[in-house]
Amino acid sequence: MSTLSDRPSDELIFQHLGAAIVLCWAQLPPGARDQILRQADDVIGLAPIPGIRSEIVKLLLRHAKAQWAASFLSVTAPRSNSSFRGH
């Protein structure tokens, strides 16, 4: 039987949820993206962060840029001859 102390904190759950949203952002419909950005400006129970929408967009752009660079490097990286299995 699990106890309350065995559960992850709400903060940790929100961190994972936020990371998952960032990872899936490009696949979300534009309306959903806009709604998420609008909602981030008005979350009941949390102190407002001036310019949060702009900061979220910057984070998403940094993530997209890093993801593009990683995929580019994996495509252009020279392949090792040791993995070649010729006949």
N, C-alpha and C positions, 0 to 999 in steps of 0.2 A: 504494500500500500504506500503510495507516495504522499508526502506531506507538503505543506505550503512552502517549506524551505527548500524542497527538492526542485521546485519549479524555477525556470529562469525568470528574471525580473521583467517587468513590462518594458523597461528601457532596453534591455537586451533583445526582446522580441521585436520592438519597434526598429532597432538597428538592423536586424535581419530582414524585416519587411521592407525597410527603406532601401537596403542594398539590393534586394530582389527587384524592386521597382526600377532602380537604376539599370540593372542588368537586362530587364525586359523593355525598357523605355522605347526603343526603336520599333518594337512590335505592337505597342499600344496604339489604339486608334487616336487620331488627333484630338477628338472631343474628350476622350478620357485624360489625355495629357494635360489639356487646358483646364479641365476640372480639378485635377490634382494640384496644378500650380495655383489656381484660384483658391482652393481650399487651404493650401499651405499658408496663405495670408491671413486666415481666420480659423485657427484651431482653438476651440473653447478649452480653457483650462491651462493654456500655455501662453506665456508672455509673447507678444508680437515681436518679431525681429524685423527691423527696418531693412527693406531691400531684399527680403528672403527670396522672392521670385527670381530676382537677378542672380543671387548666389546659387540657387538651385540650377538655373540654366547654365551657369559657369561650371558647376560640378558635372552636369550631364555632358557638356562639351569636352571637359577634361577627360572624362571616362571614355567618350566616343573616340577621342583622339588617341588615347592610350590603347584602346581596343583595336583601332585601325593599325596603329604602329606594330602591335604584337602580331596581328594577322599578316601584315606586310613582311615583317621579318621572318615569319615562319615560311612564307612562300619563297622568299628570295635567298634564304640561308642555303649555303652550299651543302650538298648532301655528302656524307662520309662514304668513302669507297668501301669501308668495312661492312656496310650494310648491303652492298651490292652482291647479288647472288647470280652470277653469270653462269651460262651453260658451258 
